Amino acid sequence: MSKHYVLSLDPSAEYEWDRCVLRDPITAERPDLARLVAESLGDIPAGAYLLSVNVEVTVLENASLPPSPIAIAPRAQALIAS
């Protein structure tokens, strides 16, 4: 099974969950990897299964993120006075 996803890495993202995001390139939905693995097994009886899953990753295209603006905090009034 071959699927295509967009991986976005942004270590400076405001929220932890936005720092590493895997999305479908057409729908922008986050993939349910457990469902994809279950679908690849076909029709098997209900139960618990120990699995080995191989993931092969090939970068097809790279698009850099624009640089994030740096917020410069104003100096404290006491520092300016000295």
All heavy atoms as a GROMACS GRO file, in nm:
protein
  620
    1MET      N    1   0.084  -0.116   0.000
    1MET     CA    2   0.000   0.000   0.000
    1MET      C    3   0.089   0.123   0.000
    1MET      O    4   0.182   0.135   0.079
    1MET     CB    5  -0.089  -0.004   0.125
    1MET     CG    6  -0.155   0.127   0.154
    1MET     SD    7  -0.273   0.131   0.292
    1MET     CE    8  -0.205   0.031   0.418
    2SER      N    9   0.063   0.214  -0.089
    2SER     CA   10   0.141   0.337  -0.098
    2SER      C   11   0.048   0.455  -0.076
    2SER      O   12  -0.052   0.471  -0.145
    2SER     CB   13   0.207   0.346  -0.235
    2SER     OG   14   0.283   0.463  -0.244
    3LYS      N   15   0.079   0.536   0.023
    3LYS     CA   16   0.000   0.655   0.055
    3LYS      C   17   0.092   0.776   0.049
    3LYS      O   18   0.212   0.766   0.072
    3LYS     CB   19  -0.059   0.645   0.196
    3LYS     CG   20  -0.155   0.530   0.216
    3LYS     CD   21  -0.288   0.564   0.158
    3LYS     CE   22  -0.389   0.458   0.193
    3LYS     NZ   23  -0.522   0.491   0.148
    4HIS      N   24   0.037   0.892   0.019
    4HIS     CA   25   0.114   1.015   0.016
    4HIS      C   26   0.060   1.110   0.122
    4HIS      O   27  -0.062   1.127   0.135
    4HIS     CB   28   0.105   1.081  -0.122
    4HIS     CG   29   0.175   1.003  -0.228
    4HIS    ND1   30   0.113   0.903  -0.298
    4HIS    CD2   31   0.301   1.011  -0.274
    4HIS    CE1   32   0.199   0.851  -0.383
    4HIS    NE2   33   0.314   0.915  -0.371
    5TYR      N   34   0.152   1.171   0.197
    5TYR     CA   35   0.115   1.265   0.302
    5TYR      C   36   0.210   1.383   0.298
    5TYR      O   37   0.321   1.374   0.245
    5TYR     CB   38   0.123   1.199   0.440
    5TYR     CG   39   0.024   1.086   0.457
    5TYR    CD1   40   0.067   0.955   0.454
    5TYR    CD2   41  -0.111   1.112   0.474
    5TYR    CE1   42  -0.023   0.851   0.468
    5TYR    CE2   43  -0.202   1.008   0.488
    5TYR     CZ   44  -0.157   0.878   0.485
    5TYR     OH   45  -0.245   0.775   0.498
    6VAL      N   46   0.168   1.492   0.357
    6VAL     CA   47   0.253   1.610   0.374
    6VAL      C   48   0.293   1.615   0.520
    6VAL      O   49   0.207   1.616   0.608
    6VAL     CB   50   0.178   1.739   0.333
    6VAL    CG1   51   0.262   1.861   0.364
    6VAL    CG2   52   0.141   1.735   0.187
    7LEU      N   53   0.424   1.618   0.546
    7LEU     CA   54   0.476   1.630   0.681
    7LEU      C   55   0.522   1.774   0.701
    7LEU      O   56   0.604   1.824   0.625
    7LEU     CB   57   0.594   1.536   0.703
    7LEU     CG   58   0.666   1.549   0.837
    7LEU    CD1   59   0.575   1.507   0.951
    7LEU    CD2   60   0.793   1.466   0.837
    8SER      N   61   0.466   1.841   0.801
    8SER     CA   62   0.505   1.978   0.832
    8SER      C   63   0.579   1.979   0.965
    8SER      O   64   0.525   1.933   1.066
    8SER     CB   65   0.382   2.068   0.843
    8SER     OG   66   0.314   2.072   0.720
    9LEU      N   67   0.702   2.027   0.962
    9LEU     CA   68   0.784   2.039   1.083
    9LEU      C   69   0.805   2.187   1.111
    9LEU      O   70   0.859   2.260   1.028
    9LEU     CB   71   0.919   1.970   1.064
    9LEU     CG   72   0.913   1.821   1.034
    9LEU    CD1   73   1.052   1.769   1.004
    9LEU    CD2   74   0.852   1.746   1.150
   10ASP      N   75   0.762   2.233   1.227
   10ASP     CA   76   0.778   2.373   1.266
   10ASP      C   77   0.810   2.378   1.414
   10ASP      O   78   0.720   2.386   1.498
   10ASP     CB   79   0.651   2.452   1.236
   10ASP     CG   80   0.667   2.600   1.262
   10ASP    OD1   81   0.778   2.642   1.300
   10ASP    OD2   82   0.568   2.673   1.245
   11PRO      N   83   0.939   2.369   1.451
   11PRO     CA   84   0.977   2.367   1.592
   11PRO      C   85   0.938   2.494   1.668
   11PRO      O   86   0.929   2.493   1.789
   11PRO     CB   87   1.128   2.350   1.591
   11PRO     CG   88   1.172   2.358   1.452
   11PRO     CD   89   1.053   2.361   1.362
   12SER      N   90   0.909   2.602   1.595
   12SER     CA   91   0.872   2.726   1.664
   12SER      C   92   0.720   2.747   1.668
   12SER      O   93   0.675   2.856   1.702
   12SER     CB   94   0.940   2.845   1.597
   12SER     OG   95   0.895   2.857   1.463
   13ALA      N   96   0.642   2.646   1.634
   13ALA     CA   97   0.496   2.658   1.637
   13ALA      C   98   0.450   2.686   1.780
   13ALA      O   99   0.511   2.642   1.878
   13ALA     CB  100   0.431   2.530   1.586
   14GLU      N  101   0.342   2.762   1.790
   14GLU     CA  102   0.293   2.802   1.921
   14GLU      C  103   0.250   2.682   2.006
   14GLU      O  104   0.274   2.678   2.126
   14GLU     CB  105   0.174   2.897   1.903
   14GLU     CG  106   0.118   2.949   2.034
   14GLU     CD  107   0.004   3.048   2.013
   14GLU    OE1  108  -0.026   3.084   1.898
   14GLU    OE2  109  -0.054   3.088   2.115
   15TYR      N  110   0.188   2.583   1.944
   15TYR     CA  111   0.136   2.468   2.018
   15TYR      C  112   0.217   2.343   1.984
   15TYR      O  113   0.259   2.325   1.871
   15TYR     CB  114  -0.012   2.444   1.985
   15TYR     CG  115  -0.098   2.562   2.020
   15TYR    CD1  116  -0.147   2.645   1.921
   15TYR    CD2  117  -0.127   2.592   2.152
   15TYR    CE1  118  -0.226   2.755   1.953
   15TYR    CE2  119  -0.205   2.701   2.186
   15TYR     CZ  120  -0.254   2.782   2.086
   15TYR     OH  121  -0.331   2.890   2.119
   16GLU      N  122   0.234   2.257   2.083
   16GLU     CA  123   0.311   2.134   2.069
   16GLU      C  124   0.258   2.048   1.954
   16GLU      O  125   0.335   1.993   1.876
   16GLU     CB  126   0.305   2.055   2.200
   16GLU     CG  127   0.375   1.922   2.198
   16GLU     CD  128   0.526   1.932   2.203
   16GLU    OE1  129   0.578   2.031   2.257
   16GLU    OE2  130   0.592   1.840   2.152
   17TRP      N  131   0.126   2.035   1.941
   17TRP     CA  132   0.067   1.948   1.839
   17TRP      C  133   0.082   2.003   1.697
   17TRP      O  134   0.057   1.932   1.601
   17TRP     CB  135  -0.080   1.919   1.869
   17TRP     CG  136  -0.165   2.042   1.878
   17TRP    CD1  137  -0.223   2.109   1.774
   17TRP    CD2  138  -0.201   2.113   1.995
   17TRP    NE1  139  -0.292   2.217   1.819
   17TRP    CE2  140  -0.281   2.223   1.955
   17TRP    CE3  141  -0.175   2.097   2.129
   17TRP    CZ2  142  -0.334   2.314   2.046
   17TRP    CZ3  143  -0.228   2.188   2.219
   17TRP    CH2  144  -0.306   2.294   2.177
   18ASP      N  145   0.124   2.128   1.683
   18ASP     CA  146   0.146   2.185   1.549
   18ASP      C  147   0.293   2.181   1.507
   18ASP      O  148   0.327   2.227   1.399
   18ASP     CB  149   0.098   2.330   1.544
   18ASP     CG  150  -0.052   2.340   1.530
   18ASP    OD1  151  -0.113   2.241   1.483
   18ASP    OD2  152  -0.109   2.445   1.563
   19ARG      N  153   0.380   2.125   1.589
   19ARG     CA  154   0.523   2.122   1.557
   19ARG      C  155   0.558   2.010   1.460
   19ARG      O  156   0.653   2.021   1.384
   19ARG     CB  157   0.604   2.110   1.686
   19ARG     CG  158   0.590   2.236   1.768
   19ARG     CD  159   0.672   2.236   1.892
   19ARG     NE  160   0.641   2.357   1.967
   19ARG     CZ  161   0.657   2.370   2.095
   19ARG    NH1  162   0.707   2.270   2.165
   19ARG    NH2  163   0.624   2.482   2.155
   20CYS      N  164   0.482   1.903   1.462
   20CYS     CA  165   0.504   1.790   1.372
   20CYS      C  166   0.368   1.739   1.329
   20CYS      O  167   0.297   1.676   1.408
   20CYS     CB  168   0.584   1.680   1.443
   20CYS     SG  169   0.617   1.537   1.341
   21VAL      N  170   0.330   1.767   1.204
   21VAL     CA  171   0.194   1.736   1.157
   21VAL      C  172   0.203   1.655   1.028
   21VAL      O  173   0.273   1.693   0.935
   21VAL     CB  174   0.113   1.866   1.133
   21VAL    CG1  175  -0.024   1.834   1.080
   21VAL    CG2  176   0.105   1.949   1.260
   22LEU      N  177   0.129   1.546   1.024
   22LEU     CA  178   0.118   1.463   0.905
   22LEU      C  179  -0.024   1.479   0.852
   22LEU      O  180  -0.120   1.460   0.925
   22LEU     CB  181   0.144   1.316   0.942
   22LEU     CG  182   0.164   1.217   0.829
   22LEU    CD1  183   0.290   1.251   0.750
   22LEU    CD2  184   0.174   1.077   0.885
   23ARG      N  185  -0.037   1.519   0.722
   23ARG     CA  186  -0.169   1.545   0.665
   23ARG      C  187  -0.182   1.487   0.525
   23ARG      O  188  -0.084   1.472   0.454
   23ARG     CB  189  -0.194   1.695   0.655
   23ARG     CG  190  -0.205   1.763   0.789
   23ARG     CD  191  -0.266   1.901   0.772
   23ARG     NE  192  -0.271   1.974   0.895
   23ARG     CZ  193  -0.369   1.966   0.985
   23ARG    NH1  194  -0.468   1.884   0.965
   23ARG    NH2  195  -0.366   2.038   1.095
   24ASP      N  196  -0.305   1.456   0.489
   24ASP     CA  197  -0.338   1.413   0.354
   24ASP      C  198  -0.323   1.534   0.262
   24ASP      O  199  -0.373   1.643   0.294
   24ASP     CB  200  -0.483   1.362   0.351
   24ASP     CG  201  -0.521   1.309   0.216
   24ASP    OD1  202  -0.541   1.391   0.125
   24ASP    OD2  203  -0.533   1.186   0.202
   25PRO      N  204  -0.254   1.523   0.148
   25PRO     CA  205  -0.231   1.640   0.063
   25PRO      C  206  -0.357   1.695  -0.005
   25PRO      O  207  -0.360   1.810  -0.043
   25PRO     CB  208  -0.132   1.590  -0.041
   25PRO     CG  209  -0.147   1.444  -0.042
   25PRO     CD  210  -0.191   1.404   0.096
   26ILE      N  211  -0.462   1.615  -0.016
   26ILE     CA  212  -0.584   1.660  -0.083
   26ILE      C  213  -0.687   1.711   0.018
   26ILE      O  214  -0.742   1.820   0.002
   26ILE     CB  215  -0.643   1.548  -0.169
   26ILE    CG1  216  -0.543   1.512  -0.279
   26ILE    CG2  217  -0.778   1.588  -0.228
   26ILE    CD1  218  -0.580   1.391  -0.359
   27THR      N  219  -0.712   1.635   0.123
   27THR     CA  220  -0.817   1.672   0.219
   27THR      C  221  -0.764   1.748   0.338
   27THR      O  222  -0.841   1.805   0.414
   27THR     CB  223  -0.889   1.546   0.271
   27THR    OG1  224  -0.795   1.467   0.344
   27THR    CG2  225  -0.949   1.466   0.157
   28ALA      N  226  -0.633   1.746   0.362
   28ALA     CA  227  -0.566   1.808   0.477
   28ALA      C  228  -0.604   1.743   0.609
   28ALA      O  229  -0.574   1.795   0.716
   28ALA     CB  230  -0.592   1.958   0.482
   29GLU      N  231  -0.667   1.626   0.604
   29GLU     CA  232  -0.700   1.553   0.726
   29GLU      C  233  -0.578   1.480   0.778
   29GLU      O  234  -0.492   1.438   0.701
   29GLU     CB  235  -0.812   1.453   0.700
   29GLU     CG  236  -0.944   1.516   0.664
   29GLU     CD  237  -1.050   1.412   0.628
   29GLU    OE1  238  -1.015   1.294   0.611
   29GLU    OE2  239  -1.167   1.451   0.617
   30ARG      N  240  -0.572   1.465   0.909
   30ARG     CA  241  -0.464   1.386   0.969
   30ARG      C  242  -0.498   1.239   0.957
   30ARG      O  243  -0.609   1.199   0.988
   30ARG     CB  244  -0.445   1.425   1.116
   30ARG     CG  245  -0.397   1.568   1.130
   30ARG     CD  246  -0.373   1.604   1.274
   30ARG     NE  247  -0.335   1.743   1.284
   30ARG     CZ  248  -0.261   1.791   1.382
   30ARG    NH1  249  -0.217   1.713   1.478
   30ARG    NH2  250  -0.230   1.918   1.386
   31PRO      N  251  -0.405   1.157   0.910
   31PRO     CA  252  -0.437   1.016   0.888
   31PRO      C  253  -0.453   0.940   1.019
   31PRO      O  254  -0.386   0.968   1.117
   31PRO     CB  255  -0.316   0.964   0.809
   31PRO     CG  256  -0.204   1.052   0.852
   31PRO     CD  257  -0.265   1.187   0.876
   32ASP      N  258  -0.545   0.845   1.018
   32ASP     CA  259  -0.563   0.754   1.130
   32ASP      C  260  -0.479   0.631   1.098
   32ASP      O  261  -0.522   0.542   1.025
   32ASP     CB  262  -0.711   0.719   1.145
   32ASP     CG  263  -0.738   0.624   1.259
   32ASP    OD1  264  -0.642   0.578   1.325
   32ASP    OD2  265  -0.856   0.594   1.282
   33LEU      N  266  -0.355   0.630   1.149
   33LEU     CA  267  -0.262   0.523   1.112
   33LEU      C  268  -0.310   0.386   1.158
   33LEU      O  269  -0.288   0.286   1.089
   33LEU     CB  270  -0.123   0.555   1.166
   33LEU     CG  271  -0.060   0.681   1.107
   33LEU    CD1  272   0.076   0.706   1.170
   33LEU    CD2  273  -0.047   0.671   0.957
   34ALA      N  274  -0.378   0.379   1.273
   34ALA     CA  275  -0.429   0.250   1.321
   34ALA      C  276  -0.533   0.194   1.223
   34ALA      O  277  -0.534   0.075   1.194
   34ALA     CB  278  -0.489   0.264   1.460
   35ARG      N  279  -0.619   0.281   1.170
   35ARG     CA  280  -0.720   0.237   1.074
   35ARG      C  281  -0.653   0.190   0.944
   35ARG      O  282  -0.693   0.089   0.886
   35ARG     CB  283  -0.818   0.350   1.044
   35ARG     CG  284  -0.931   0.309   0.949
   35ARG     CD  285  -1.023   0.425   0.916
   35ARG     NE  286  -0.953   0.544   0.867
   35ARG     CZ  287  -0.908   0.561   0.743
   35ARG    NH1  288  -0.921   0.464   0.654
   35ARG    NH2  289  -0.848   0.673   0.707
   36LEU      N  290  -0.549   0.260   0.900
   36LEU     CA  291  -0.479   0.220   0.778
   36LEU      C  292  -0.414   0.083   0.794
   36LEU      O  293  -0.419   0.000   0.702
   36LEU     CB  294  -0.373   0.323   0.741
   36LEU     CG  295  -0.424   0.458   0.692
   36LEU    CD1  296  -0.309   0.556   0.677
   36LEU    CD2  297  -0.498   0.441   0.562
   37VAL      N  298  -0.356   0.056   0.910
   37VAL     CA  299  -0.295  -0.075   0.935
   37VAL      C  300  -0.404  -0.182   0.937
   37VAL      O  301  -0.389  -0.289   0.876
   37VAL     CB  302  -0.214  -0.074   1.066
   37VAL    CG1  303  -0.173  -0.215   1.106
   37VAL    CG2  304  -0.093   0.016   1.053
   38ALA      N  305  -0.516  -0.154   1.004
   38ALA     CA  306  -0.625  -0.252   1.012
   38ALA      C  307  -0.681  -0.282   0.873
   38ALA      O  308  -0.710  -0.398   0.841
   38ALA     CB  309  -0.735  -0.200   1.103
   39GLU      N  310  -0.694  -0.178   0.788
   39GLU     CA  311  -0.744  -0.200   0.652
   39GLU      C  312  -0.649  -0.285   0.569
   39GLU      O  313  -0.691  -0.363   0.485
   39GLU     CB  314  -0.767  -0.066   0.583
   39GLU     CG  315  -0.887   0.010   0.633
   39GLU     CD  316  -0.900   0.147   0.570
   39GLU    OE1  317  -0.815   0.185   0.486
   39GLU    OE2  318  -0.996   0.218   0.605
   40SER      N  319  -0.520  -0.271   0.595
   40SER     CA  320  -0.423  -0.349   0.518
   40SER      C  321  -0.426  -0.497   0.555
   40SER      O  322  -0.378  -0.581   0.478
   40SER     CB  323  -0.282  -0.292   0.536
   40SER     OG  324  -0.234  -0.319   0.665
   41LEU      N  325  -0.483  -0.531   0.670
   41LEU     CA  326  -0.490  -0.671   0.713
   41LEU      C  327  -0.603  -0.746   0.645
   41LEU      O  328  -0.604  -0.868   0.642
   41LEU     CB  329  -0.506  -0.679   0.865
   41LEU     CG  330  -0.388  -0.626   0.947
   41LEU    CD1  331  -0.422  -0.629   1.095
   41LEU    CD2  332  -0.261  -0.704   0.918
   42GLY      N  333  -0.700  -0.674   0.592
   42GLY     CA  334  -0.812  -0.741   0.526
   42GLY      C  335  -0.912  -0.794   0.626
   42GLY      O  336  -0.925  -0.743   0.737
   43ASP      N  337  -0.983  -0.899   0.587
   43ASP     CA  338  -1.086  -0.959   0.674
   43ASP      C  339  -1.021  -1.063   0.765
   43ASP      O  340  -0.996  -1.176   0.723
   43ASP     CB  341  -1.196  -1.023   0.590
   43ASP     CG  342  -1.280  -0.921   0.516
   43ASP    OD1  343  -1.293  -0.809   0.570
   43ASP    OD2  344  -1.331  -0.953   0.408
   44ILE      N  345  -0.997  -1.026   0.887
   44ILE     CA  346  -0.945  -1.120   0.986
   44ILE      C  347  -1.037  -1.115   1.107
   44ILE      O  348  -1.105  -1.014   1.131
   44ILE     CB  349  -0.799  -1.087   1.026
   44ILE    CG1  350  -0.788  -0.946   1.085
   44ILE    CG2  351  -0.706  -1.102   0.907
   44ILE    CD1  352  -0.651  -0.916   1.142
   45PRO      N  353  -1.042  -1.221   1.185
   45PRO     CA  354  -1.131  -1.224   1.301
   45PRO      C  355  -1.091  -1.119   1.405
   45PRO      O  356  -0.975  -1.078   1.413
   45PRO     CB  357  -1.113  -1.364   1.358
   45PRO     CG  358  -1.032  -1.440   1.261
   45PRO     CD  359  -0.969  -1.344   1.166
   46ALA      N  360  -1.187  -1.078   1.484
   46ALA     CA  361  -1.160  -0.983   1.592
   46ALA      C  362  -1.061  -1.046   1.690
   46ALA      O  363  -1.058  -1.167   1.710
   46ALA     CB  364  -1.289  -0.948   1.665
   47GLY      N  365  -0.976  -0.964   1.748
   47GLY     CA  366  -0.876  -1.014   1.843
   47GLY      C  367  -0.762  -0.916   1.854
   47GLY      O  368  -0.764  -0.807   1.796
   48ALA      N  369  -0.664  -0.953   1.930
   48ALA     CA  370  -0.544  -0.870   1.947
   48ALA      C  371  -0.432  -0.935   1.867
   48ALA      O  372  -0.413  -1.057   1.871
   48ALA     CB  373  -0.507  -0.861   2.095
   49TYR      N  374  -0.357  -0.854   1.796
   49TYR     CA  375  -0.252  -0.905   1.708
   49TYR      C  376  -0.121  -0.831   1.734
   49TYR      O  377  -0.120  -0.709   1.746
   49TYR     CB  378  -0.291  -0.886   1.560
   49TYR     CG  379  -0.413  -0.965   1.521
   49TYR    CD1  380  -0.540  -0.914   1.538
   49TYR    CD2  381  -0.399  -1.094   1.470
   49TYR    CE1  382  -0.652  -0.987   1.504
   49TYR    CE2  383  -0.511  -1.168   1.434
   49TYR     CZ  384  -0.637  -1.114   1.453
   49TYR     OH  385  -0.747  -1.189   1.418
   50LEU      N  386  -0.013  -0.904   1.743
   50LEU     CA  387   0.120  -0.845   1.751
   50LEU      C  388   0.166  -0.827   1.607
   50LEU      O  389   0.170  -0.922   1.529
   50LEU     CB  390   0.216  -0.938   1.827
   50LEU     CG  391   0.362  -0.893   1.835
   50LEU    CD1  392   0.372  -0.760   1.908
   50LEU    CD2  393   0.446  -1.000   1.902
   51LEU      N  394   0.198  -0.704   1.571
   51LEU     CA  395   0.231  -0.672   1.432
   51LEU      C  396   0.372  -0.617   1.419
   51LEU      O  397   0.425  -0.558   1.512
   51LEU     CB  398   0.136  -0.566   1.377
   51LEU     CG  399  -0.013  -0.593   1.382
   51LEU    CD1  400  -0.088  -0.471   1.335
   51LEU    CD2  401  -0.046  -0.713   1.297
   52SER      N  402   0.428  -0.635   1.303
   52SER     CA  403   0.550  -0.567   1.265
   52SER      C  404   0.511  -0.478   1.147
   52SER      O  405   0.457  -0.526   1.048
   52SER     CB  406   0.656  -0.669   1.222
   52SER     OG  407   0.767  -0.603   1.167
   53VAL      N  408   0.538  -0.349   1.160
   53VAL     CA  409   0.500  -0.252   1.056
   53VAL      C  410   0.626  -0.186   1.005
   53VAL      O  411   0.704  -0.131   1.082
   53VAL     CB  412   0.403  -0.146   1.111
   53VAL    CG1  413   0.369  -0.044   1.005
   53VAL    CG2  414   0.277  -0.213   1.166
   54ASN      N  415   0.648  -0.193   0.875
   54ASN     CA  416   0.763  -0.128   0.813
   54ASN      C  417   0.716   0.002   0.748
   54ASN      O  418   0.620   0.000   0.671
   54ASN     CB  419   0.828  -0.218   0.708
   54ASN     CG  420   0.885  -0.343   0.769
   54ASN    OD1  421   0.943  -0.340   0.875
   54ASN    ND2  422   0.865  -0.455   0.702
   55VAL      N  423   0.786   0.110   0.775
   55VAL     CA  424   0.753   0.238   0.716
   55VAL      C  425   0.871   0.282   0.631
   55VAL      O  426   0.982   0.294   0.680
   55VAL     CB  427   0.723   0.345   0.824
   55VAL    CG1  428   0.696   0.480   0.760
   55VAL    CG2  429   0.608   0.301   0.912
   56GLU      N  430   0.846   0.303   0.503
   56GLU     CA  431   0.950   0.351   0.413
   56GLU      C  432   0.913   0.494   0.374
   56GLU      O  433   0.802   0.519   0.327
   56GLU     CB  434   0.958   0.264   0.288
   56GLU     CG  435   1.065   0.310   0.192
   56GLU     CD  436   1.070   0.223   0.068
   56GLU    OE1  437   1.042   0.103   0.077
   56GLU    OE2  438   1.103   0.278  -0.038
   57VAL      N  439   1.003   0.586   0.396
   57VAL     CA  440   0.976   0.727   0.368
   57VAL      C  441   1.066   0.776   0.257
   57VAL      O  442   1.188   0.756   0.261
   57VAL     CB  443   0.998   0.813   0.495
   57VAL    CG1  444   0.975   0.959   0.465
   57VAL    CG2  445   0.907   0.766   0.608
   58THR      N  446   1.008   0.839   0.157
   58THR     CA  447   1.081   0.900   0.047
   58THR      C  448   1.034   1.044   0.034
   58THR      O  449   0.914   1.068   0.018
   58THR     CB  450   1.054   0.825  -0.086
   58THR    OG1  451   1.089   0.688  -0.069
   58THR    CG2  452   1.134   0.885  -0.199
   59VAL      N  453   1.125   1.138   0.042
   59VAL     CA  454   1.089   1.278   0.026
   59VAL      C  455   1.072   1.306  -0.122
   59VAL      O  456   1.164   1.290  -0.200
   59VAL     CB  457   1.197   1.372   0.088
   59VAL    CG1  458   1.161   1.517   0.063
   59VAL    CG2  459   1.214   1.344   0.236
   60LEU      N  460   0.952   1.348  -0.161
   60LEU     CA  461   0.922   1.376  -0.302
   60LEU      C  462   0.944   1.522  -0.336
   60LEU      O  463   0.976   1.555  -0.450
   60LEU     CB  464   0.777   1.337  -0.334
   60LEU     CG  465   0.743   1.190  -0.311
   60LEU    CD1  466   0.594   1.167  -0.337
   60LEU    CD2  467   0.827   1.101  -0.399
   61GLU      N  468   0.923   1.610  -0.239
   61GLU     CA  469   0.938   1.754  -0.262
   61GLU      C  470   0.960   1.821  -0.128
   61GLU      O  471   0.908   1.777  -0.027
   61GLU     CB  472   0.812   1.809  -0.328
   61GLU     CG  473   0.821   1.954  -0.367
   61GLU     CD  474   0.695   2.000  -0.439
   61GLU    OE1  475   0.628   1.918  -0.503
   61GLU    OE2  476   0.666   2.120  -0.429
   62ASN      N  477   1.038   1.928  -0.128
   62ASN     CA  478   1.066   2.002  -0.004
   62ASN      C  479   1.026   2.147  -0.024
   62ASN      O  480   1.069   2.211  -0.120
   62ASN     CB  481   1.214   1.991   0.030
   62ASN     CG  482   1.250   2.068   0.156
   62ASN    OD1  483   1.164   2.121   0.223
   62ASN    ND2  484   1.378   2.074   0.186
   63ALA      N  485   0.946   2.200   0.066
   63ALA     CA  486   0.907   2.341   0.063
   63ALA      C  487   0.935   2.398   0.201
   63ALA      O  488   0.879   2.353   0.300
   63ALA     CB  489   0.760   2.356   0.029
   64SER      N  490   1.026   2.495   0.208
   64SER     CA  491   1.063   2.554   0.336
   64SER      C  492   0.951   2.643   0.388
   64SER      O  493   0.876   2.703   0.312
   64SER     CB  494   1.189   2.638   0.321
   64SER     OG  495   1.295   2.558   0.277
   65LEU      N  496   0.943   2.650   0.521
   65LEU     CA  497   0.847   2.740   0.585
   65LEU      C  498   0.905   2.880   0.584
   65LEU      O  499   1.026   2.898   0.594
   65LEU     CB  500   0.821   2.696   0.729
   65LEU     CG  501   0.748   2.564   0.747
   65LEU    CD1  502   0.739   2.530   0.895
   65LEU    CD2  503   0.611   2.569   0.686
   66PRO      N  504   0.820   2.981   0.576
   66PRO     CA  505   0.871   3.118   0.584
   66PRO      C  506   0.927   3.142   0.725
   66PRO      O  507   0.880   3.082   0.821
   66PRO     CB  508   0.747   3.205   0.558
   66PRO     CG  509   0.632   3.117   0.586
   66PRO     CD  510   0.676   2.976   0.560
   67PRO      N  511   1.028   3.227   0.736
   67PRO     CA  512   1.085   3.252   0.870
   67PRO      C  513   0.981   3.315   0.962
   67PRO      O  514   0.902   3.398   0.919
   67PRO     CB  515   1.200   3.348   0.843
   67PRO     CG  516   1.176   3.404   0.708
   67PRO     CD  517   1.090   3.307   0.633
   68SER      N  518   0.980   3.269   1.086
   68SER     CA  519   0.885   3.323   1.182
   68SER      C  520   0.936   3.458   1.235
   68SER      O  521   1.055   3.476   1.255
   68SER     CB  522   0.863   3.226   1.298
   68SER     OG  523   0.985   3.202   1.362
   69PRO      N  524   0.844   3.552   1.255
   69PRO     CA  525   0.887   3.683   1.306
   69PRO      C  526   0.940   3.671   1.448
   69PRO      O  527   0.888   3.593   1.527
   69PRO     CB  528   0.760   3.767   1.300
   69PRO     CG  529   0.649   3.669   1.300
   69PRO     CD  530   0.702   3.543   1.235
   70ILE      N  531   1.043   3.745   1.478
   70ILE     CA  532   1.102   3.743   1.612
   70ILE      C  533   1.044   3.859   1.690
   70ILE      O  534   1.054   3.975   1.649
   70ILE     CB  535   1.255   3.754   1.606
   70ILE    CG1  536   1.312   3.637   1.527
   70ILE    CG2  537   1.315   3.762   1.744
   70ILE    CD1  538   1.460   3.648   1.500
   71ALA      N  539   0.981   3.827   1.800
   71ALA     CA  540   0.924   3.931   1.885
   71ALA      C  541   1.031   3.980   1.981
   71ALA      O  542   1.091   3.902   2.053
   71ALA     CB  543   0.805   3.876   1.962
   72ILE      N  544   1.057   4.108   1.979
   72ILE     CA  545   1.157   4.167   2.067
   72ILE      C  546   1.083   4.240   2.179
   72ILE      O  547   1.009   4.334   2.154
   72ILE     CB  548   1.250   4.265   1.991
   72ILE    CG1  549   1.320   4.189   1.880
   72ILE    CG2  550   1.348   4.329   2.087
   72ILE    CD1  551   1.403   4.276   1.791
   73ALA      N  552   1.103   4.190   2.298
   73ALA     CA  553   1.035   4.249   2.413
   73ALA      C  554   1.100   4.383   2.446
   73ALA      O  555   1.222   4.397   2.440
   73ALA     CB  556   1.045   4.155   2.532
   74PRO      N  557   1.018   4.482   2.480
   74PRO     CA  558   1.077   4.611   2.518
   74PRO      C  559   1.156   4.598   2.647
   74PRO      O  560   1.121   4.519   2.734
   74PRO     CB  561   0.955   4.701   2.535
   74PRO     CG  562   0.840   4.610   2.553
   74PRO     CD  563   0.874   4.482   2.485
   75ARG      N  564   1.262   4.672   2.657
   75ARG     CA  565   1.345   4.666   2.778
   75ARG      C  566   1.269   4.728   2.895
   75ARG      O  567   1.187   4.818   2.876
   75ARG     CB  568   1.475   4.741   2.757
   75ARG     CG  569   1.564   4.674   2.657
   75ARG     CD  570   1.694   4.745   2.649
   75ARG     NE  571   1.779   4.674   2.558
   75ARG     CZ  572   1.909   4.677   2.562
   75ARG    NH1  573   1.970   4.751   2.654
   75ARG    NH2  574   1.981   4.608   2.478
   76ALA      N  575   1.301   4.682   3.012
   76ALA     CA  576   1.238   4.735   3.132
   76ALA      C  577   1.276   4.881   3.150
   76ALA      O  578   1.386   4.922   3.113
   76ALA     CB  579   1.280   4.652   3.253
   77GLN      N  580   1.188   4.961   3.206
   77GLN     CA  581   1.210   5.104   3.224
   77GLN      C  582   1.336   5.128   3.309
   77GLN      O  583   1.410   5.222   3.282
   77GLN     CB  584   1.087   5.167   3.291
   77GLN     CG  585   1.089   5.318   3.292
   77GLN     CD  586   1.076   5.376   3.152
   77GLN    OE1  587   1.042   5.308   3.056
   77GLN    NE2  588   1.106   5.502   3.138
   78ALA      N  589   1.364   5.040   3.404
   78ALA     CA  590   1.480   5.058   3.490
   78ALA      C  591   1.608   5.044   3.409
   78ALA      O  592   1.706   5.115   3.436
   78ALA     CB  593   1.477   4.956   3.602
   79LEU      N  594   1.610   4.956   3.309
   79LEU     CA  595   1.730   4.939   3.228
   79LEU      C  596   1.752   5.061   3.138
   79LEU      O  597   1.864   5.100   3.112
   79LEU     CB  598   1.721   4.813   3.144
   79LEU     CG  599   1.725   4.681   3.220
   79LEU    CD1  600   1.701   4.566   3.124
   79LEU    CD2  601   1.857   4.665   3.291
   80ILE      N  602   1.646   5.118   3.089
   80ILE     CA  603   1.656   5.234   3.000
   80ILE      C  604   1.709   5.355   3.078
   80ILE      O  605   1.789   5.433   3.028
   80ILE     CB  606   1.521   5.266   2.935
   80ILE    CG1  607   1.482   5.150   2.843
   80ILE    CG2  608   1.525   5.397   2.859
   80ILE    CD1  609   1.344   5.161   2.785
   81ALA      N  610   1.665   5.366   3.202
   81ALA     CA  611   1.705   5.481   3.286
   81ALA      C  612   1.852   5.475   3.320
   81ALA      O  613   1.914   5.578   3.342
   81ALA     CB  614   1.620   5.485   3.412
   82SER      N  615   1.914   5.359   3.326
   82SER     CA  616   2.054   5.352   3.367
   82SER      C  617   2.152   5.370   3.257
   82SER      O  618   2.138   5.404   3.152
   82SER     CB  619   2.085   5.218   3.434
   82SER     OG  620   2.032   5.109   3.365
   0.00000   0.00000   0.00000
